[in-house]
Amino acid sequence: MSTATATEAMGAGSGAGRETVTLTGSNTPLGGPPARFLDLLAAEWIKFRSVRSTYWALLFAAVPSILVGILIAQNVSSNWANLIVHPDFKFDALASSFDGFEFSQLVMGVLGVLVISAEYSSGLIRSTFAATPQRRAVLAAKTVMIGVLALLCGEILSFSVFFPVQAIMHKVGVGVSLGSPGALRAVLIAGFYLAVLALIGLAFGVLLRHTAWAICAVFGLVFILPGVISAFPAPWGDRIGKFLPTDCLGQLISQQPHANDLSRPWSFVMIVAYPVVLLALANYVLRRRDA
């Protein structure tokens, strides 16, 4: 086992500095003995945490999501008497906990993209594959690293926003506790969904090899495509839209299942299928083209 060292320029402007990142792997020719996976995982973690923007991105994912969720809950609570007199008013207190998750969804997707696209744009990917020619192992290490990190951050954020929002909604008698039917499931699924988006972002980063295009793909899948499909003539909008990850998430975090959507088990299967299929395609493409 040998070590290859790559130097990556970090930062911008007068505050820019240079930081040395050590990639541990095998210098054997393509097809030689595989590098140890723990070494690859450690290398990916070093590269990821060495970038200052990582911490800013996680902060931006957490703070607005929590604040927006609290502000929306406070607004609903203060206007509750006026809202409930409308016959068409419907409110899902459980799903409302995650009204601010639009920020964290995008940020987690972007982080997943940057795990690989930053290496393509800087040329560091060549050093990575020179140190570890086994591209499947490199992708697996990136997948595990960003998946575990996003899952941990997602669950912390999900629990952090649930309790203050429900405390506010309890003032008007509609709040739910963690022990309420479906509440724990919804909180865990919301955090898991953020990890799914990070893995989807990673897959798009491998497939497109361009940061801007990969981010656009994540944004389009999560925010643009649902609106486009909802504009389809009936009943096609509902028939197609229920397979989108956002609709599946809504089914899993709501207090009452939606009659026209997939069942909750199938909704979970669909959410898991997106990163699995995209990462399988990314692995296929990565092994058959030049870096």
Protein Blocks (a to p, Z undefined) as FASTA:
>chain_A
ZZddddddedehjlbccddddddddfbdehiacddfklmmmmmmmmmmmpmklmmmmmmm
mmmmmmmmmmmmmmmmmmmmmmmmpmkbccdfklmmmmmmmmmmmmmmmmmmmmmmmmmm
nommmmmmmmmmclmlmmmmmmmmmmmmmmmmmmmmmmmmmmmmmmmmmmnopaccfkbg
hklmmmmmmmmmmmmmmmmmmmmmmmnopaklmmmmmmmmmmmmmmmmmmpccfklmmmm
mmpmklmmmmmmpmbdcfklccfklmmmmmmmmmmmmmmmmmmmmmmccZZ
